[in-house]
């Protein structure tokens, strides 16, 4: 089931959440007896009006689901040249979205699920669907020969090929990847234990001989055959671990380089901000000095103004009587002059 999860919000992230479009991909099917002319395919449904949608490794099924949805996939075998009505039902599986979110996180990523028997849609309770989903997901290592399908289910907006390049995606989709790798580890251990317990068939011997042609001779006993097979599997596992270690080392180096670059950029920004702060602080100090000087001048001006006003009031009190006396005296002189002028005028007018 391919494609489920989101950066900003995911099914069940907060409450029920809105419906989401997801992609369901069936990547592989194992442990199915089939002829050379038969090929498998799946039919997926969300049990709503969308009906059944074909799904294969090359053709994912696109559908809309929410936290309460159930997604079911039926697996068929189709024989080339025959009518689709003759296709054989291999089995089916169902995913309760809420149960998936609790166990796998925001999606299912390349994870094996056991195929159960065909049952009619809606014939099982939600608790039965949840229980069957847990068994299909967690009991692969207990039944190595039972038919199973490798599924991916992710939100349609996600491209898991780009997860490694985004820090948020690496953290957000860590749980689905851990579930997938944990299951892979369980299966490898189970196969090793099975090889140690079981005597190989003639077909197993021929298959192993063709894959181990560099060996000096074919194992002569079940123990030696199992030991050689275990050594081969261990070698493959070590090779995978070395490749994963190299990949993780490269990724760690990229993260380290990116972190160092960000630290250097942050240090440069800090130095620039410190210089800018220092310059602004100098401007503030200068402005403070100018403000203090202006305050001193203002206070001195106010004191001078008060002194002048006081002097003006004192001068007015002292000069006012003198000015009044001068006015009175000038008025008397004016009156005397007018009388003298009148007397002289009368003398000139007399015969």
Steps between C-alpha positions, in 0.01 A plus 500: 500500500698796373493851630359640826628778730543878479733776613249742640213273603434126488197278543428493869759768576250704700153357548357320201642743248382549142489229235828436314583362158733201526683267262488124553775295332547124504874466446534118500321174583679190638418137576236460229492191281451611139584400146741677268209667318333634814563843653360660811313826549291659772166674538482770769199671656425741782148352542333821374361629174839474326453126450790268413821632341772285335838514675844360407863593558489726195148628542408631847137540600397854589218550754374735771492381863475638853593365842189280517549343154577137420713422194475149357711335229412173327775315310426305181692285252428563134594253229612657173246464222210408729197701605524703818198311629728195538755679720581318822462669840819456706396687812433842643608740772337796670654807663314692769647850463479585870678175593766566235569849646544350847741226388681632192475877532402719202503217247612154392834482318608184314362270768389137464145402595360149515207431268189368667212304345247671278209645699211721399551872556331618817463150641750563782475739794752780540663316791544190279650712221740662748607163643551347154705803395729465801551128430559559127762760586676339798487123440686467168800342672276239664365365169773531237318305229163675517405730208585862570519833321746787536296819536554876516234749604587871510326829442496573126685832541812323633802382299695259722797513259566854630462429874876481557551855369255660745575498872131526595407204276778283647366559850131487405520167312749332734235273657374342172861436394588349839195272481611383154863438605395333825277261308780428252734413787240265651455322165875456448537348847199275441640375167837425663332304778285318246805400299665361811193295596375372165665250269528652151305353211663397172364820345658703781832323440492571124408862562776545755752326275424735212536805730818371664692381194823634647488240779734203461218247540133471576420463871499139588265512798206708627722655767772602256239623251331709767837625624606609151163661434518680831850620413374627166206676661728644766733625227210663320378652826848633576521645151165672549613630838823633348305669221257649752792608720667668202173667405443618856861622522456699181173639627659583836788674322252701294310593815827595672613712206160663481502565877852647482400721210196620692712559812753704299219696341347553844836616641542746214149628561572533873820697433316725256223557752753571776673759279165656413399501868833663593451770237147567613612507864761763411231702326276463806784610734569804282131586494488465880791746539334745263174461692674564833675809358173630361334436837772699676464787253123492540529512879747791480269684258208448731700636795608806293142560392382485860770746604404742223134478589586567864717798401221633283250474781743669746577780253135565441437534874785756542451712184121529500474778771774701326328469168171613651673802659658590169167476327336723761785752474485502124126556517551801731762644271269451206221683682734789588619532146145503370409781745807701401419451136145621563630812678738589218225450246272740689771768503546488123128523443457814720472841307 
